[in-house]
Each structure stands twice: as C-alpha cells, then as structure tokens.
Amino acid sequence: MKKSLSGLGVLAALMCAPASAAETSPAKTQMEALEQKIQALQSSVDALRKQADEATASAEEAQAELRALKANGVQIAASPTADGVDSLAAGPESDSMSPPVESLSAADASGSGGANANANANAFNPAISLILNGSYSHHSLDSDAYARAGFPLVGEGAPSPDGFSLGESELTLSSNIDDKLYGQITLAIGSEDGQDDVGIEEAYIETTTLPDGLSLRAGRFFSNIGYLNSHHAHTDGFFDRPLAYQAFLGNQYGDDGVRLSWVAPTSLFLEVGAEVFRGNNFPSGGAQRGGLGTRTLFAHLGGAAGTENEWLAGISALHTRAEGAEDGFSGDSTLYIADGTWKWAPQGNFKDGGFTVRGEYFLDDRDGGYVDPNDPLITSLWNGQRRGVYLEGVYRLSRSWDIGYRYDRLWADSAGPYASAFDPWRHSAELTWRNSEFSLFRLQVSHDKPNADDSDNAVTLQYQTSLGAHGAHKF
C-alpha cells in the first residue's frame, strides 16, 4: 500500500512538471519581447531627439542669415528681377511665383526634421524657369522674295518662316549668390533651317546692396535702351517685334558689357544709367575701341495717376563704332530712342482688365562708309538718317482674353547705299487666350508692305508656356 502511494506521488509529480514548464515559457518570451520593444522605442526617441536638435540648429542658422540680410538692407522680394523698373511691376503685372526667403524660413521652423532639412537645402538652389514656345505661320509672300526697302534684313529681323516652327525657348537659372550679389543665366534654345542650337542669351551678376540706389551689372545682358529691348520676347503683347526693332537692332540688342544705374529716392520713379558693351553685335561689329565699341545712356521716369493709371516714359541713346557690321557699315553711328507706356487698370490689377498703350520712336544717324557684304568691291559713303516708329494698344478683356492692334512704319534715307523713295509700313492685330498665368495661345494677322511692289499677308498661331519659378515681369 505504501509503495502504491509513493508511486502515485511520483506519477503526479511527473504529470505536473511539464504543465509548469509550459506556463513559464510564454511569460518569459513575452518579457523578452517587451524588453526588445522598449529598446527599439528608446532608439527611436534618441533618433528623433537628434533630428530635432539638427532641425533647431538649421532653423537658427537660417534665421541668423535672414537677420543679417535684413541688417544689410537687402530687398529680398525684389532680388529675382533687380532692375529698378521692376518696382513698378509689383502692381498690375506682378506675377512672381518664387516664394520669398521669409516664407521658406517660416516653413522650416514649423516643419518636421526631414522636411526642414530638405527645405533648407533647396533654399540655396537656383530658381529654374523654362519657357516653351512654338508657332505656325503662313505668308502670302515667299520669304525668299521678301525685301524691305531702305533696310536690309539683319540679325533676327526677318519675318517668321512659313509652316511650323519651334521658335525660341528659354531656360533660366537665377538666384541670390550671397548677401551682395544676384546671378542669372538664360539659355536660348532655337531651331533655324533644320538646325537646332543652344546659345547664351544672358549671363550676368548684379549687385544688390550698393548704397544710394546704385546698381552694377556685369556679363552678357540686353541693353536697357528703349522699352522693349530689355524685355524677353515672351513678355511681348504680339508674336513678333516691331519693324523698328527689326531694322535698327536686329530684333534686340544684347552684348557683353557692364551697366551702372541709379534709382532716385523720390516719389516718382526715376532711373538713369550708362552701359559699355564690347560692340560685337549689330548694329555694331568688330569690337572696336579695344573691345569697348558700344556705349549707351538711358533715363526712365514713371509714376501713378490715381489708383487706376500708371505711366512710364524714357529716352535713350546708343553710340557705336563699327567695322564691317552685318549691313556693311563701318564708322560711327548713334541711335536715339524715345518711349512711352500708359496703363489703365479700372479694377486695380491689369490682369483683371484694362488698357495698355505703348509707342517708341527711333532715329538712326550714320557717319561712315559702306562695303557690300556680298561684294567688297562695291563701296560708298554712308552719311544720313533713317527713322522708325510703332504704336500699339492691348485691351485686356479679362484674365483669359486680350485683343490688340499695332501700327509700324519706317522712313528710309533718300541717299546712301540703301536709298529708297518708299517707306515700309505694317498693320497687325492679335487675339490672345490664356488658360492660366502659365500658358497662352495667340492668333495674329498682319498686312505688311515692305516695298513698293510687294505685300505680305501673314497669319500666325502661337503657343507659349511657362514652367517653374518665374520672376515678376517689368512694367
């Protein structure tokens, strides 16, 4: 009996032993899992604390830089287009999509660590803008037979080609370099006679902190003479440039050089300046005077009349010494330009509706000689004057639609190598539809009388889009 009871106890112990082990093993496993989870959470807390410390340091660094810029008097919002005239564009034509540095700093301070670090990194990248342009044109006059009486076709001053054309697209990179300099480069991407090409249209640096309204620009850029010359073509109200620009500047004058300008501290906008260029491009040629062949002077005066009207007027002069220019001229020439613009915006913003009237008058004075570019044996004196003018009006019906009309006229010289008794003229009308600030489609019709014998009726359909950050257009 005793042996039986002992055997039962041993049997009971053996039966209970696996049950206790089975109860202890899951608890231990659970504890180990909790310990691992705690360790992982501690690691995450440490990583987040490190990111928070880095974000705080980045925000403090950005804020310190911003305070330094403000202390130096930098006008950050105006930096993408540093011309004094741009200050007038802050009204009706202001369409800058570039966020100001203050906004970036505020976003950095409130964002997460990773987003904060990315924003700070991007704040030092240049703004990128891409203009895509294309057109279809039909001319009643064969382009090979087109001849403008008294004015040879120079530069990009010829009519657009028949058929589809890529036109000229632009890629622009711009940024503040540091607290004293701004930089910009614009590449022109075009196609002519089936050949694609990429050229440097503008590449310059400009000061942002010179005292007393002074500004200095150096590099390659469009001259500030007249009104349209300093504007990129995609800002024009018409598909092509006025005849005077085509005849006297080959469409637009730009070159390598330096500009000094001054904006007066007055209630009226007053800007005066001077430029010195290499003198390699039409109307110059040959980079005379030791590579300082072209010099300009300009002055612009503008202001507002009430809350609905704004105006801008200017006078300019371009003096150059040319040797073998594209039209065969060698000698001294001076081009005088007077320009005027008036804008009426009854709702306070021209984009919501309004009327713009603009005109420019050109006087070209030559004193030198002529050598036929195609036959050097043909020479003559070239002393005389030629003139040109255009007047255009664009009525903005709404944010989507505008219509416009332009009249061009040139007066040829009665003597000299291109003497003509006929004076070319042209009528143009346009209708533009904008889907947004970033895309437009334009229909333009024109009647051109380039010489006494020929007329050219042209129809053009153009598209134009803007991608990326884009600074405010000038007034």
Residue pairs with C-beta under 8 A, 6 or more apart in sequence:
48 113
51 113
51 114
52 113
54 113
54 117
55 108
55 111
55 112
55 113
55 116
55 117
58 108
58 116
58 117
58 120
59 105
59 108
59 109
59 116
61 120
62 104
62 105
62 108
62 120
62 123
63 105
63 109
66 101
66 102
66 105
68 179
69 76
69 101
69 179
72 179
72 180
72 209
73 209
74 176
74 179
74 208
74 209
75 208
76 100
76 101
76 102
76 176
77 96
77 100
78 86
78 87
78 90
79 176
79 182
79 208
80 96
80 98
80 127
80 174
80 182
80 469
80 471
80 472
81 89
81 96
81 471
81 472
81 473
81 474
82 182
82 206
82 208
82 215
83 215
83 224
83 230
83 261
83 474
84 213
84 215
84 261
84 263
84 269
84 271
84 300
85 269
85 271
85 300
85 302
85 312
85 474
85 475
86 472
86 474
86 475
87 263
87 269
88 269
88 302
88 310
88 312
88 474
88 475
89 472
89 473
89 474
89 475
90 472
91 310
91 345
91 348
91 349
92 310
92 343
92 345
92 348
92 349
92 350
92 351
92 354
93 350
93 351
93 472
93 473
93 474
93 475
94 472
95 351
95 437
95 470
95 472
95 473
96 470
96 471
96 472
97 437
97 469
97 470
98 127
98 469
98 470
98 471
101 123
104 119
104 120
104 122
104 123
107 119
108 116
108 119
108 120
108 123
109 116
111 119
124 175
125 175
126 173
126 174
126 175
126 183
127 172
127 173
127 174
127 175
127 468
127 469
127 471
128 171
128 172
128 173
128 468
128 469
129 170
129 171
129 172
129 173
129 174
129 466
129 467
129 468
129 469
129 470
129 471
130 169
130 170
130 171
130 172
130 466
130 467
130 468
131 169
131 170
131 171
131 172
131 232
131 234
131 464
131 465
131 466
131 467
132 169
132 463
132 464
132 465
132 467
133 166
133 167
133 168
133 169
133 170
133 234
133 462
133 463
133 464
133 465
134 164
134 165
134 166
134 167
134 462
134 463
134 464
135 160
135 164
135 165
135 167
135 239
135 460
135 461
135 462
135 463
136 163
136 164
136 165
136 460
136 461
137 159
137 160
137 161
137 162
137 163
137 165
137 458
137 459
137 460
138 162
138 163
138 458
138 459
138 460
139 146
139 159
139 160
139 162
139 456
139 457
139 458
140 455
140 456
140 457
140 458
141 448
141 450
141 454
141 455
141 456
141 457
143 158
143 159
143 161
143 162
145 454
146 153
146 158
146 159
146 450
146 454
146 456
147 153
147 450
147 451
147 454
148 243
148 247
148 410
148 424
148 450
148 451
149 412
149 420
149 422
149 423
149 424
149 450
149 451
149 452
150 386
150 410
150 411
150 412
150 413
150 418
150 419
150 420
150 422
150 423
150 424
151 247
151 386
151 410
151 412
151 418
151 424
152 326
152 327
152 328
152 418
153 246
154 247
154 250
154 282
154 283
154 326
154 327
155 246
155 249
155 250
155 251
155 252
155 281
155 282
155 326
156 246
156 250
156 251
156 252
157 241
157 245
157 246
157 247
157 249
157 250
157 251
158 246
159 240
159 448
159 456
159 458
160 239
160 240
160 458
160 460
165 191
166 190
166 191
167 190
167 462
168 188
168 189
168 190
168 233
169 188
169 189
169 190
170 186
170 187
170 188
170 189
170 201
170 232
170 234
171 186
171 187
171 189
172 184
172 185
172 186
172 187
173 184
173 185
174 182
174 183
174 184
174 185
174 471
175 182
175 183
176 182
176 183
176 208
177 183
177 205
179 208
179 209
180 207
180 208
180 209
181 205
181 206
181 207
181 208
182 205
182 206
182 207
182 208
183 204
183 205
183 206
184 202
184 203
184 204
184 206
185 200
185 202
185 203
186 200
186 201
186 202
186 203
186 232
187 198
187 199
187 200
187 201
188 198
188 199
188 200
188 201
189 196
189 197
189 198
190 196
190 197
190 199
191 197
200 220
201 220
201 254
202 219
202 220
202 221
202 222
202 254
203 219
203 220
203 221
204 217
204 218
204 219
204 220
204 221
205 217
205 218
205 219
206 215
206 216
206 217
206 218
207 214
207 215
207 216
207 217
208 215
210 216
212 262
212 265
213 262
213 263
213 264
213 265
214 260
214 261
214 262
215 259
215 260
215 261
215 262
215 263
216 258
216 259
216 260
217 258
217 259
217 261
218 257
218 258
218 259
219 256
220 254
220 255
220 256
220 257
221 254
221 257
221 259
222 229
222 230
222 231
222 232
222 252
222 253
222 254
223 229
223 230
223 253
223 254
223 255
223 275
223 277
223 296
223 318
224 230
224 259
224 261
224 273
224 275
224 296
224 298
224 316
225 253
225 296
225 298
225 316
225 317
225 318
225 335
225 337
226 314
226 316
226 337
226 339
226 360
227 312
227 314
227 339
227 341
227 358
227 360
228 236
228 241
228 242
228 245
228 252
228 360
229 245
229 249
229 252
229 253
230 474
231 473
231 474
233 241
233 252
234 464
234 466
235 473
235 474
237 356
237 392
237 394
237 402
237 404
237 430
237 432
238 392
238 404
238 406
238 428
238 430
238 444
239 430
239 442
239 444
239 460
239 462
240 246
240 444
240 460
241 251
241 252
242 360
242 388
242 390
242 392
242 406
242 408
243 388
243 390
243 408
243 409
243 410
243 424
243 425
243 426
244 360
244 362
244 388
244 389
244 390
244 408
244 410
245 251
245 252
247 386
247 388
247 410
248 283
248 335
248 362
248 364
248 386
248 388
249 282
249 283
249 335
250 281
250 282
250 283
250 326
253 281
253 282
253 283
253 318
254 281
255 277
255 278
255 279
255 280
255 281
255 284
255 294
256 277
256 278
256 280
257 275
257 276
257 277
257 278
257 294
258 275
258 276
259 273
259 274
259 275
260 273
260 274
260 275
261 271
261 272
261 273
261 274
262 271
262 272
262 273
263 269
263 270
263 271
264 270
264 271
264 272
267 303
268 301
268 302
268 303
269 300
269 301
269 302
269 303
269 312
270 299
270 300
270 301
271 298
271 299
271 300
271 301
272 297
272 298
272 299
272 300
273 297
273 298
273 299
274 295
274 296
274 297
274 298
275 294
275 295
275 296
275 298
276 292
276 294
276 295
277 284
277 292
277 293
277 294
277 295
277 296
278 287
278 291
278 292
278 293
278 294
279 285
279 286
279 287
279 288
279 289
279 291
279 292
279 293
279 294
279 320
279 321
279 322
280 286
280 287
280 293
282 325
282 326
282 327
283 318
283 320
283 322
283 325
283 327
283 329
283 333
283 335
283 364
284 293
284 294
284 320
284 321
284 322
284 325
285 322
285 323
285 324
285 325
285 326
285 329
286 293
286 322
286 323
286 324
286 325
286 330
287 293
288 320
288 321
288 322
288 323
289 321
293 320
293 321
293 322
294 318
294 319
294 320
294 321
295 318
295 319
295 320
296 316
296 317
296 318
296 319
297 316
297 317
298 314
298 315
298 316
298 317
299 314
299 315
299 316
300 312
300 313
300 314
301 312
301 313
301 314
302 310
302 311
302 312
302 313
302 475
303 310
303 311
304 310
304 311
305 311
307 348
308 344
308 345
308 346
308 348
309 342
309 343
309 344
309 345
310 342
310 343
310 345
310 475
311 340
311 341
311 342
311 343
312 340
312 341
312 475
313 338
313 339
313 340
313 341
314 337
314 338
314 339
314 340
315 336
315 337
315 338
315 339
316 336
316 337
316 338
316 339
317 334
317 335
317 336
317 337
318 334
318 335
318 337
319 332
319 333
319 334
319 335
320 332
320 333
320 334
321 331
321 332
322 329
322 330
322 331
322 333
322 368
323 330
324 330
324 371
326 373
327 373
327 418
328 370
328 371
328 372
328 373
328 417
329 366
329 368
329 369
329 370
329 382
330 368
330 369
330 370
330 371
331 366
331 367
331 368
331 369
331 382
332 367
332 368
333 364
333 365
333 366
333 367
333 368
334 364
334 365
335 362
335 363
335 364
335 365
336 362
336 363
336 365
337 360
337 361
337 362
337 363
338 360
338 361
339 358
339 359
339 360
339 361
340 358
340 359
340 360
341 356
341 357
341 358
341 475
342 356
342 357
342 358
343 350
343 354
343 355
343 356
343 475
344 354
344 355
344 356
345 352
345 353
345 354
346 353
346 354
347 353
347 354
350 356
350 396
351 396
351 399
352 396
352 398
352 399
353 396
353 397
353 398
354 395
354 396
355 393
355 394
355 395
355 396
356 393
356 394
356 396
357 391
357 392
357 393
358 391
358 392
358 393
359 389
359 390
359 391
359 392
360 389
360 390
361 387
361 388
361 389
362 387
362 388
362 389
363 385
363 386
363 387
364 385
364 386
364 387
364 388
365 384
365 385
366 382
366 383
366 384
366 385
366 386
366 416
367 382
367 383
368 381
368 382
368 383
369 379
369 380
369 381
369 382
370 379
370 380
370 381
370 382
370 416
370 417
371 378
371 379
372 378
372 379
372 417
380 416
380 417
381 416
382 416
382 417
383 415
383 416
384 413
384 414
384 415
384 416
385 413
386 410
386 411
386 412
386 413
387 410
387 411
388 408
388 409
388 410
388 411
389 408
389 409
390 406
390 407
390 408
390 409
391 406
391 407
392 404
392 405
392 406
392 407
393 404
393 405
393 406
394 402
394 403
394 404
394 430
395 402
395 403
395 404
396 402
397 403
399 434
400 433
400 434
400 435
401 431
401 432
401 433
401 434
402 431
402 432
403 429
403 430
403 431
403 432
404 429
404 430
404 432
405 427
405 428
405 429
405 430
406 427
406 428
406 429
406 430
407 425
407 426
407 427
407 428
408 424
408 425
408 426
408 428
409 423
409 424
409 425
409 426
410 423
410 424
410 425
411 423
412 418
412 419
412 420
412 421
412 422
412 423
412 424
413 419
413 420
414 420
414 421
420 451
421 452
422 451
422 452
424 448
424 449
424 450
424 451
425 449
426 446
426 447
426 448
426 449
427 446
427 447
428 444
428 445
428 446
428 447
429 444
429 445
429 446
430 442
430 443
430 444
430 445
431 442
431 443
431 444
432 440
432 441
432 442
432 443
433 440
433 441
433 442
434 440
435 441
437 466
438 465
438 466
438 467
439 463
439 464
439 465
439 466
440 463
440 464
440 465
441 461
441 462
441 463
441 464
442 460
442 461
442 462
442 463
442 464
443 459
443 460
443 461
443 462
444 458
444 459
444 460
444 462
445 457
445 458
445 459
445 460
446 456
446 457
446 458
446 460
447 455
447 456
447 457
448 455
448 456
448 457
448 458
449 455
449 456
450 456
